[in-house]
Amino acid sequence: MNPKVSLILTTYNCKENLRGTMESIAMQDYDNIEVIIKDGLSKDGTVDVISEYENNFKYHVIWASTKDTGIYDAMNQGFKCSKGDIIDFCNDKYIRADAVTRMVETMNRVNPQTGKQFIGAHADLVYAQGDKIIRNWHMGQGEIRNGWMPGHPTLFLRREVYEKYGLYDTSYRISADYEFMIRVLKDGNKLAYFPETIISMY
């Protein structure tokens, strides 16, 4: 069986975007996915949308609507509800049906420098407003010490990375994802790169 992938969504008053994200998950061809939704007490009907998917979705959905202090606290809470071997924080739209499959395949390659599998994988993304592409973001490969960083919305990581390095530091209000990636990548850990676009970012 393929390793379980946890797709962790954080929501707050975003019912229409949530529908788009969930439909993009539903089209995935990967056979071992769980969907974790951590809502922050939405008031716009987002919880009603979550309830629609709870028992009527291609993949198992686990969700909670509880208080949090912001997106990074919600991400941490979502992680603690997950069981997957591979983690992806998914708040946007997959634009290809094999996105999860290809990312798992990519990260399972052997790193020719170390002879071991990669700690995770990243890919390219686009910024979009509706169907209009605003910006193409081609990440390439680089070193965090030189200012390069992977696009966090495309980041798939093995669970043991979080177990070793910890979760997101909520004292950073808008940059905890960047601090987290520095913490993980500064030691020379390597990500595999899938040089194609998998995410359309809201």
C-alpha positions as CSV (number, residue, x, y, z in Angstrom):
1,M,0.0,0.0,0.0
2,N,1.2,3.5,-0.7
3,P,2.1,5.6,2.3
4,K,-0.8,7.6,3.9
5,V,-0.7,11.3,2.9
6,S,-2.4,13.8,5.3
7,L,-3.7,16.9,3.5
8,I,-4.2,19.4,6.2
9,L,-6.5,22.4,5.6
10,T,-7.0,25.4,7.8
11,T,-10.2,27.4,7.3
12,Y,-11.7,30.6,8.5
13,N,-14.7,32.2,6.7
14,C,-13.7,30.8,3.4
15,K,-16.5,28.6,2.2
16,E,-16.1,29.2,-1.5
17,N,-12.4,28.6,-1.5
18,L,-12.9,25.5,0.6
19,R,-15.2,24.1,-2.1
20,G,-12.5,24.6,-4.7
21,T,-9.8,23.0,-2.6
22,M,-12.0,20.0,-1.8
23,E,-13.0,19.4,-5.4
24,S,-9.3,19.6,-6.4
25,I,-8.6,16.9,-3.7
26,A,-11.5,14.8,-4.9
27,M,-9.9,14.6,-8.4
28,Q,-6.6,13.1,-7.1
29,D,-5.7,9.6,-8.3
30,Y,-3.7,8.7,-5.2
31,D,-5.4,5.9,-3.1
32,N,-4.3,6.6,0.5
33,I,-5.3,10.1,1.6
34,E,-6.8,11.5,4.7
35,V,-8.2,15.1,4.8
36,I,-7.8,17.1,8.0
37,I,-9.7,20.3,8.3
38,K,-9.0,22.7,11.2
39,D,-11.5,25.5,11.2
40,G,-11.2,28.6,13.5
41,L,-14.9,29.1,14.4
42,S,-16.0,30.4,11.0
43,K,-19.2,32.4,10.9
44,D,-19.9,32.5,7.1
45,G,-21.2,29.0,6.5
46,T,-17.8,27.3,6.2
47,V,-18.7,24.8,8.8
48,D,-21.8,23.9,6.9
49,V,-19.7,23.2,3.8
50,I,-17.3,21.0,5.9
51,S,-20.2,19.1,7.2
52,E,-21.4,18.4,3.6
53,Y,-18.1,16.7,2.9
54,E,-17.7,14.8,6.2
55,N,-19.6,11.7,5.2
56,N,-19.9,12.2,1.4
57,F,-16.3,12.5,0.1
58,K,-13.9,10.3,-1.7
59,Y,-11.4,10.3,1.1
60,H,-11.8,10.2,4.9
61,V,-12.4,13.6,6.4
62,I,-11.6,14.6,10.0
63,W,-12.4,18.0,11.2
64,A,-12.8,20.3,14.1
65,S,-14.0,23.9,14.5
66,T,-12.3,25.3,17.6
67,K,-10.6,28.5,18.7
68,D,-7.0,29.1,17.6
69,T,-4.6,32.0,17.6
70,G,-4.1,32.2,13.8
71,I,-3.1,30.1,10.9
72,Y,0.1,28.6,12.4
73,D,-1.7,27.5,15.5
74,A,-4.4,26.0,13.3
75,M,-1.7,24.2,11.3
76,N,-0.2,22.8,14.5
77,Q,-3.5,21.6,15.7
78,G,-4.3,20.0,12.4
79,F,-1.0,18.2,12.4
80,K,-1.8,16.7,15.8
81,C,-5.0,15.2,14.4
82,S,-3.2,13.6,11.4
83,K,-1.9,10.1,11.0
84,G,-0.2,10.3,7.7
85,D,3.4,9.3,6.9
86,I,3.6,12.3,4.6
87,I,2.2,15.8,5.4
88,D,1.0,18.5,3.1
89,F,-0.7,21.7,4.3
90,C,-3.2,22.3,1.5
91,N,-5.1,25.6,1.4
92,D,-5.2,26.1,-2.3
93,K,-6.1,24.1,-5.4
94,Y,-4.3,21.2,-7.0
95,I,-4.4,21.7,-10.7
96,R,-3.6,18.2,-11.8
97,A,-5.1,14.9,-10.8
98,D,-1.8,13.2,-10.3
99,A,-0.3,16.0,-8.1
100,V,-0.2,13.9,-4.9
101,T,1.0,10.8,-6.8
102,R,3.8,12.7,-8.5
103,M,5.0,14.4,-5.3
104,V,5.1,11.1,-3.4
105,E,7.0,9.5,-6.3
106,T,9.4,12.4,-6.4
107,M,10.2,12.4,-2.7
108,N,10.8,8.6,-2.8
109,R,13.6,8.9,-5.2
110,V,17.1,8.3,-3.9
111,N,19.3,11.3,-3.4
112,P,22.4,10.6,-5.5
113,Q,24.5,12.7,-3.0
114,T,23.5,10.7,0.1
115,G,22.1,7.4,-1.2
116,K,19.0,8.0,0.9
117,Q,15.5,9.1,0.1
118,F,14.7,12.8,0.4
119,I,13.0,14.4,3.4
120,G,10.3,15.7,1.2
121,A,9.6,17.4,-2.1
122,H,8.4,20.7,-3.6
123,A,7.2,21.9,-7.0
124,D,6.1,25.0,-8.9
125,L,2.9,27.0,-8.4
126,V,0.9,29.9,-9.9
127,Y,-0.9,32.8,-8.2
128,A,-4.4,33.1,-9.6
129,Q,-7.6,35.2,-9.3
130,G,-10.3,32.9,-10.5
131,D,-9.1,31.4,-13.8
132,K,-6.7,34.3,-14.5
133,I,-3.0,33.5,-13.7
134,I,-1.3,36.5,-12.1
135,R,2.1,35.0,-11.5
136,N,4.0,31.9,-12.4
137,W,6.4,30.8,-9.6
138,H,9.1,28.5,-10.8
139,M,11.1,27.5,-7.7
140,G,14.1,25.6,-9.1
141,Q,16.6,24.3,-6.6
142,G,18.9,26.2,-4.3
143,E,20.2,26.6,-0.8
144,I,18.4,28.2,2.1
145,R,21.6,29.9,3.2
146,N,21.7,31.8,-0.1
147,G,18.1,33.2,0.3
148,W,16.3,30.5,-1.7
149,M,13.3,28.8,-0.2
150,P,10.8,26.3,-1.5
151,G,7.2,27.4,-2.2
152,H,5.5,26.3,1.1
153,P,2.1,25.6,-0.6
154,T,3.8,22.8,-2.5
155,L,5.8,21.4,0.3
156,F,5.4,17.7,1.1
157,L,7.4,16.4,4.1
158,R,7.8,13.1,5.9
159,R,6.2,13.0,9.3
160,E,9.5,12.4,11.0
161,V,10.7,15.8,9.9
162,Y,8.0,17.4,12.2
163,E,8.8,14.9,14.9
164,K,12.5,15.9,14.8
165,Y,12.3,19.6,14.2
166,G,9.0,20.5,15.9
167,L,6.0,22.4,14.5
168,Y,5.4,26.0,13.6
169,D,6.5,28.7,16.0
170,T,3.3,30.8,16.7
171,S,5.3,33.7,18.0
172,Y,6.0,34.5,14.3
173,R,2.7,36.0,13.1
174,I,3.3,36.0,9.4
175,S,6.6,34.1,8.8
176,A,6.5,31.0,10.8
177,D,6.6,28.9,7.6
178,Y,9.8,30.6,6.6
179,E,11.4,30.1,10.1
180,F,10.3,26.5,10.0
181,M,12.0,25.9,6.7
182,I,15.2,27.5,7.8
183,R,15.1,25.3,10.9
184,V,14.7,22.2,8.8
185,L,17.0,23.0,5.8
186,K,19.9,24.7,7.4
187,D,21.3,21.3,8.5
188,G,21.8,20.3,4.9
189,N,18.5,18.3,4.5
190,K,17.5,18.0,0.9
191,L,14.2,18.3,-0.9
192,A,13.5,16.6,-4.2
193,Y,12.1,19.0,-6.9
194,F,9.2,18.2,-9.2
195,P,9.7,20.9,-11.9
196,E,6.1,21.3,-12.9
197,T,3.1,23.3,-11.6
198,I,0.9,21.5,-9.1
199,I,-0.8,24.3,-7.2
200,S,-3.0,27.3,-8.1
201,M,-2.7,29.6,-5.1
202,Y,-5.7,31.8,-4.0
